Amino acid sequence: MPEIAVVGFAHAPHVPETFGTTNGVEMLVPCFQQLYAELGITKSDIDFWCSGSSDFLAGRAFSFISAVDAIGAVPPINESHVEMDAAWALYEAWVKLLSGQAETALVYGFGKSSAAESIHQVLTMQLDPYLVTPLWPDAVSIAGLQARAGLDAGRWTEREMAEVAGSDVESLLAAPYVADPLRAHDIAPVTDGAAAIVLAVGDRARELCERPAWITGIAHNIDAQALGARDLTRAPSATAAASAATRGDTSGFDLAELHAPFSHQQLILAEAIGLPAGTTINPSGGALAGNPMFAAGLERIGNAATAIISGDANRTLAHATSGPALQQNLVAVLEAK
């Protein structure tokens, strides 16, 4: 099978609000231009494009098609799209390259959470439409139920949650609850943003990048949608994805980038994936530092790859999630060769 690597990564600034359109064009153009300049390529050098976003969040039909304005109409492109985090678009692009239908791919994701009156209420629409959505529990409330279940079961403590969020633990624990047992530091900020990654095959990757981040394993799995049908304090789909992507070897990672929009979810994921104690997790700050919808998972892969490309790491793990309470999970392993 062909070797496939991440050779470039760029992302837009993490900001609470932007004043551009909801199709992400204003955020994407600088990302594309940065990648073209760093890799010494043009649009014509990209064989396949794949994006991740949400028309529902954008509030417009086919917003992902209007986002193609950021690429340009001429010459025509080979393009696809997933209606979820762009980490899954990267998986589709990886399969495309694996099949031999392309040698290069540019994957991008974008989301303008500030366009929604409440992004946390918008996410209610991904719940069971018959039994749960009519109750209208927002995303923070669902995460609060998950955190409380873990606390009551003795799976973690509020202090451990605060340690994920920052170093001044006592000050964090003194803060008031936002949605018991969650405090403000436990919740990822509302963030507008976009990200893009360039993938390349074999010798083409070596031409574009001195030290490519080779994808040696990648897999994704999904748990039941019904919140009452699974143990919310665990993430079996993350365990399954990690087992497939790592082939059972979760040792030797220089760092791991975990997509955890809530502090307790990092604790769930570290255990589910099987990361050894002492593994450096989210040196980038993770989703708690900036959580652009539909791009945050792709950013975890980008940051894990950048550590290899820059020479700061030799083997890294990246994770992305989608859906309520860690319902869907993707794990990728990246290595230097």
ROLOTI-459132 format. One record per residue (C-alpha): x, y, z; residue in one letter; residue number from 1. Coordinates in pm, 1 decimal. Layout:
ROLOTI-459132
         X         Y         Z  residu  num
         X         Y         Z       A  NUM
...
end
This chain:
ROLOTI-459132
         X         Y         Z  residu  num
       0.0       0.0       0.0       M    1
     122.7     353.1     -66.7       P    2
     276.0     555.2     215.5       E    3
      72.6     864.6     297.6       I    4
     193.0    1162.1     500.4       A    5
      86.0    1499.9     629.5       V    6
     318.0    1753.4     466.6       V    7
     154.2    2083.2     564.8       G    8
     -86.6    2232.5     817.7       F    9
    -239.1    2577.1     865.4       A   10
    -524.7    2713.6    1072.7       H   11
    -709.4    3039.8    1115.7       A   12
    -682.8    3236.8    1442.6       P   13
    -907.4    3112.5    1723.3       H   14
   -1149.7    3396.5    1788.9       V   15
   -1487.4    3420.6    1965.5       P   16
   -1646.3    3593.4    1668.4       E   17
   -1573.7    3679.0    1306.2       T   18
   -1763.8    3911.8    1077.0       F   19
   -1730.2    3712.8     755.0       G   20
   -1980.8    3485.3     588.2       T   21
   -2081.2    3147.8     730.6       T   22
   -1925.1    2960.9     437.3       N   23
   -1577.6    3013.7     583.8       G   24
   -1420.5    3167.4     273.8       V   25
   -1259.2    3457.1     459.7       E   26
   -1098.6    3216.3     707.1       M   27
    -994.4    2955.5     450.4       L   28
    -819.2    3173.7     190.6       V   29
    -526.6    3266.9     422.0       P   30
    -488.4    2900.1     521.8       C   31
    -465.7    2789.3     159.2       F   32
    -223.5    3069.2      71.7       Q   33
       0.7    2976.3     364.3       Q   34
      14.2    2614.1     252.2       L   35
      83.3    2704.8    -110.7       Y   36
     369.9    2931.7      -3.7       A   37
     525.1    2689.5     246.3       E   38
     509.3    2389.5      11.4       L   39
     590.9    2577.8    -308.0       G   40
     278.8    2455.9    -485.6       I   41
     -31.1    2597.6    -653.7       T   42
    -392.5    2492.7    -661.1       K   43
    -320.6    2284.2    -972.3       S   44
     -85.9    2059.9    -770.3       D   45
    -375.2    1932.6    -557.3       I   46
    -542.7    1621.2    -700.2       D   47
    -829.4    1590.8    -449.1       F   48
   -1007.8    1824.1    -208.1       W   49
   -1223.1    1719.3      86.8       C   50
   -1393.0    1937.7     346.9       S   51
   -1579.5    1906.5     674.2       G   52
   -1847.5    2151.1     787.2       S   53
   -2217.5    2178.1     866.5       S   54
   -2484.5    2342.4     652.2       D   55
   -2714.9    2336.6     955.4       F   56
   -2470.5    2539.1    1162.4       L   57
   -2401.6    2772.9     870.1       A   58
   -2772.8    2834.0     831.1       G   59
   -2760.5    2796.1     454.6       R   60
   -2803.2    2515.4     204.3       A   61
   -2484.1    2389.7      37.4       F   62
   -2254.2    2620.9     234.0       S   63
   -1976.7    2371.9     164.6       F   64
   -2023.9    2435.7    -207.5       I   65
   -2003.4    2812.8    -164.0       S   66
   -1688.2    2752.7      42.5       A   67
   -1525.3    2631.0    -279.1       V   68
   -1500.6    3002.5    -365.0       D   69
   -1191.8    2992.7    -141.6       A   70
   -1032.9    2747.8    -386.5       I   71
   -1131.6    2912.7    -713.1       G   72
   -1340.5    2799.1   -1006.7       A   73
   -1065.7    2748.1   -1266.8       V   74
    -934.0    2492.0   -1328.5       P   75
   -1212.5    2255.4   -1210.0       P   76
   -1135.6    2041.6    -904.7       I   77
   -1216.5    1693.3    -774.3       N   78
   -1398.5    1765.7    -449.3       E   79
   -1591.7    1586.9    -172.4       S   80
   -1739.1    1674.6     167.0       H   81
   -1838.6    1527.2     503.5       V   82
   -2102.2    1677.9     731.0       E   83
   -1888.6    1650.2    1044.8       M   84
   -1544.5    1737.6    1176.7       D   85
   -1287.2    1759.0     898.4       A   86
   -1082.6    1484.5    1065.5       A   87
   -1327.9    1251.7     893.2       W   88
   -1268.5    1438.7     567.1       A   89
    -900.3    1358.3     617.0       L   90
    -994.4     992.5     654.4       Y   91
   -1184.5    1007.4     323.7       E   92
    -887.4    1174.9     155.4       A   93
    -655.1     910.7     302.4       W   94
    -872.6     638.4     146.3       V   95
    -869.7     827.0    -185.6       K   96
    -489.0     838.3    -185.9       L   97
    -469.8     478.9     -67.2       L   98
    -676.4     370.8    -367.7       S   99
    -424.8     526.4    -605.5       G  100
    -674.2     778.9    -747.1       Q  101
    -466.9    1077.2    -631.8       A  102
    -117.9    1165.3    -513.3       E  103
    -201.0    1482.3    -320.9       T  104
    -504.7    1600.8    -126.5       A  105
    -599.2    1916.7      59.7       L  106
    -836.8    1866.7     351.3       V  107
   -1007.5    2158.1     522.6       Y  108
   -1275.8    2230.4     779.7       G  109
   -1453.4    2542.0     897.5       F  110
   -1718.9    2651.9    1141.9       G  111
   -1862.3    2983.1    1253.3       K  112
   -2012.9    2902.5    1591.3       S  113
   -2080.2    3269.0    1664.2       S  114
   -2342.5    3272.0    1387.5       A  115
   -2569.9    3066.7    1611.3       A  116
   -2755.0    3232.9    1896.4       E  117
   -2632.4    2941.8    2108.6       S  118
   -2405.2    2678.0    1955.9       I  119
   -2468.9    2455.9    2256.1       H  120
   -2842.3    2453.6    2178.2       Q  121
   -2781.9    2400.4    1807.4       V  122
   -2594.9    2080.1    1895.0       L  123
   -2914.3    1949.9    2056.8       T  124
   -3032.0    1872.3    1704.2       M  125
   -2785.5    1581.7    1680.1       Q  126
   -2961.0    1395.4    1960.4       L  127
   -3234.7    1130.9    1936.5       D  128
   -3509.4    1324.3    1751.1       P  129
   -3795.3    1137.3    1919.1       Y  130
   -3702.2    1102.2    2285.7       L  131
   -3420.3    1345.6    2366.6       V  132
   -3424.3    1646.7    2133.7       T  133
   -3781.0    1748.0    2237.7       P  134
   -3646.1    1788.8    2594.2       L  135
   -3388.3    2032.1    2448.8       W  136
   -3085.0    1951.2    2663.9       P  137
   -2795.7    2165.5    2541.9       D  138
   -2443.8    2032.1    2482.5       A  139
   -2310.8    2162.9    2814.7       V  140
   -2595.5    1993.0    3003.6       S  141
   -2523.4    1662.0    2829.8       I  142
   -2155.0    1694.4    2920.2       A  143
   -2257.3    1783.7    3275.3       G  144
   -2454.7    1459.5    3301.5       L  145
   -2148.2    1272.2    3177.8       Q  146
   -1917.8    1447.4    3424.8       A  147
   -2156.8    1385.2    3714.9       R  148
   -2183.8    1016.2    3625.3       A  149
   -1806.4     987.7    3641.2       G  150
   -1778.9    1174.0    3969.5       L  151
   -2050.8     962.7    4131.9       D  152
   -1885.7     644.2    4007.4       A  153
   -1546.8     750.2    4143.0       G  154
   -1392.6     753.6    3795.4       R  155
   -1242.5    1101.2    3843.8       W  156
   -1256.3    1401.1    4077.9       T  157
   -1323.4    1770.9    4028.3       E  158
    -957.6    1831.5    4113.6       R  159
    -846.0    1603.0    3831.0       E  160
   -1079.5    1790.3    3596.2       M  161
    -924.4    2120.3    3704.8       A  162
    -572.9    1981.0    3655.0       E  163
    -663.7    1916.5    3290.5       V  164
    -779.8    2275.2    3249.6       A  165
    -490.8    2463.3    3412.6       G  166
    -211.3    2478.3    3666.6       S  167
    -371.4    2708.9    3926.1       D  168
    -599.6    2434.6    4052.1       V  169
    -713.6    2600.0    4375.3       E  170
    -830.6    2914.4    4195.2       S  171
   -1011.8    2704.7    3934.1       L  172
   -1191.5    2502.3    4201.3       L  173
   -1299.2    2823.1    4376.4       A  174
   -1487.1    2937.4    4064.3       A  175
   -1867.7    2897.9    4053.6       P  176
   -2040.1    2622.7    3857.5       Y  177
   -2177.1    2694.5    3512.1       V  178
   -2365.1    2365.5    3487.8       A  179
   -2294.1    2154.2    3796.5       D  180
   -2038.0    1994.8    3811.0       P  181
   -1885.4    2194.5    3522.4       L  182
   -1712.0    2528.3    3575.1       R  183
   -1613.4    2770.1    3299.4       A  184
   -1263.2    2621.1    3271.6       H  185
   -1413.3    2276.0    3207.7       D  186
   -1592.2    2394.3    2892.4       I  187
   -1433.3    2469.2    2556.0       A  188
   -1488.6    2830.8    2445.1       P  189
   -1718.9    2919.7    2157.7       V  190
   -1474.8    2962.1    1870.2       T  191
   -1483.7    3055.6    1503.5       D  192
   -1210.2    2900.5    1295.1       G  193
   -1084.4    2694.3    1003.7       A  194
    -798.1    2456.4     936.7       A  195
    -635.7    2286.2     638.7       A  196
    -397.0    1995.0     588.2       I  197
    -211.8    1874.1     279.3       V  198
    -159.2    1499.5     234.1       L  199
      80.2    1344.3     -16.3       A  200
     187.5     997.6    -122.3       V  201
     535.4     844.1    -109.3       G  202
     801.8    1026.5    -309.6       D  203
     566.9    1319.6    -369.1       R  204
     551.4    1370.7       7.5       A  205
     930.6    1365.2      27.1       R  206
     952.2    1625.4    -248.8       E  207
     717.1    1860.0     -65.3       L  208
     844.8    1815.7     289.6       C  209
    1188.0    1741.4     434.2       E  210
    1040.7    1546.8     725.5       R  211
     685.4    1425.6     646.2       P  212
     454.8    1299.1     920.3       A  213
     364.1     952.7     790.2       W  214
      19.6     818.2     880.3       I  215
      98.6     464.6     996.5       T  216
    -246.6     395.4    1138.2       G  217
    -590.7     553.6    1133.1       I  218
    -934.8     424.4    1230.7       A  219
   -1271.0     549.5    1352.6       H  220
   -1562.4     390.3    1538.3       N  221
   -1901.3     493.5    1672.9       I  222
   -2102.5     419.5    1987.3       D  223
   -2480.2     414.0    2029.7       A  224
   -2662.1     742.7    1983.5       Q  225
   -2898.7     673.0    2272.6       A  226
   -2739.3     820.8    2582.4       L  227
   -2897.9     556.4    2804.8       G  228
   -2765.1     271.4    2593.0       A  229
   -2400.2     322.9    2687.7       R  230
   -2181.1     396.0    2987.9       D  231
   -2113.5     767.7    2949.1       L  232
   -1804.8     743.0    3169.2       T  233
   -1623.9     533.3    2907.6       R  234
   -1557.7     557.6    2534.0       A  235
   -1546.1     207.5    2382.4       P  236
   -1540.7     346.7    2028.0       S  237
   -1221.1     536.2    2114.9       A  238
   -1072.4     215.0    2252.4       T  239
   -1161.3      25.8    1934.8       A  240
   -1026.4     301.2    1707.9       A  241
    -704.1     325.7    1908.3       A  242
    -654.7     -50.2    1905.6       S  243
    -689.5     -58.9    1526.1       A  244
    -477.2     250.6    1459.8       A  245
    -193.9     161.0    1699.0       T  246
    -213.5    -216.4    1643.1       R  247
    -224.5    -245.3    2018.3       G  248
      95.6     -47.8    2079.8       D  249
      13.7     273.4    2267.2       T  250
     364.0     314.1    2410.6       S  251
     637.8     537.1    2277.5       G  252
     428.8     840.2    2187.3       F  253
     613.9    1167.0    2229.2       D  254
     281.3    1345.7    2260.1       L  255
     -91.8    1300.7    2206.7       A  256
    -340.2    1555.8    2079.9       E  257
    -685.2    1467.1    2214.9       L  258
   -1003.4    1640.7    2100.1       H  259
   -1176.8    1689.8    2435.8       A  260
   -1424.8    1981.0    2441.4       P  261
   -1476.6    1924.4    2816.4       F  262
   -1206.5    1864.1    3076.4       S  263
   -1337.3    1529.8    3201.2       H  264
   -1346.9    1397.0    2845.3       Q  265
    -966.9    1415.9    2827.8       Q  266
    -957.1    1183.1    3128.0       L  267
   -1198.1     942.1    2957.8       I  268
   -1001.4     945.7    2632.7       L  269
    -656.4     900.3    2787.1       A  270
    -780.1     586.6    2960.7       E  271
    -983.3     459.7    2665.0       A  272
    -690.8     495.2    2425.2       I  273
    -451.0     342.6    2676.3       G  274
    -199.3     626.6    2696.5       L  275
      73.1     556.0    2952.8       P  276
      92.9     783.6    3255.0       A  277
     322.4    1076.1    3189.1       G  278
     235.0    1106.2    2819.1       T  279
     238.3    1471.2    2714.1       T  280
    -121.4    1553.7    2621.5       I  281
    -235.1    1858.0    2424.0       N  282
      76.8    2074.1    2428.9       P  283
    -114.6    2293.7    2183.2       S  284
    -377.3    2364.5    2449.1       G  285
    -634.7    2135.5    2292.2       G  286
   -1000.5    2219.3    2242.9       A  287
   -1015.4    2393.3    2582.6       L  288
    -794.3    2664.9    2432.0       A  289
    -997.0    2695.8    2112.3       G  290
   -1272.4    2476.6    1973.9       N  291
   -1367.1    2576.6    1617.1       P  292
   -1654.8    2351.1    1519.8       M  293
   -1573.7    2105.7    1238.9       F  294
   -1206.0    2205.1    1244.3       A  295
   -1091.7    2128.5    1600.6       A  296
   -1045.2    1756.9    1532.7       G  297
    -848.8    1826.3    1215.7       L  298
    -634.2    2067.2    1417.2       E  299
    -543.5    1786.7    1656.9       R  300
    -406.3    1589.1    1360.8       I  301
    -234.6    1900.3    1225.3       G  302
     -65.4    1980.4    1555.3       N  303
      45.2    1619.2    1604.5       A  304
     190.0    1621.6    1251.5       A  305
     359.9    1958.4    1295.4       T  306
     553.3    1825.3    1594.7       A  307
     702.7    1561.2    1363.7       I  308
     759.7    1792.0    1065.9       I  309
     946.6    2037.6    1290.8       S  310
    1161.8    1761.9    1440.1       G  311
    1020.8    1798.2    1791.3       D  312
     870.8    1447.6    1792.8       A  313
     912.1    1111.3    1621.8       N  314
     581.6     939.1    1703.1       R  315
     255.2    1112.2    1789.7       T  316
    -111.9    1026.5    1831.9       L  317
    -405.7    1241.3    1724.9       A  318
    -772.1    1203.4    1816.4       H  319
   -1095.9    1362.6    1698.8       A  320
   -1451.3    1330.3    1825.6       T  321
   -1797.1    1408.6    1696.6       S  322
   -2147.2    1369.9    1837.7       G  323
   -2273.7    1395.7    2196.2       P  324
   -2067.5    1271.1    2490.4       A  325
   -1782.1    1128.6    2278.7       L  326
   -2015.8     924.7    2058.4       Q  327
   -1781.2     900.3    1757.0       Q  328
   -1403.5     880.7    1778.0       N  329
   -1115.0     878.4    1529.4       L  330
    -754.1     797.6    1616.2       V  331
    -449.4     848.2    1394.9       A  332
     -84.9     753.4    1448.9       V  333
     183.8     966.0    1285.2       L  334
     553.2     881.6    1265.1       E  335
     879.6    1009.7    1123.8       A  336
    1079.1     777.4     900.6       K  337
end
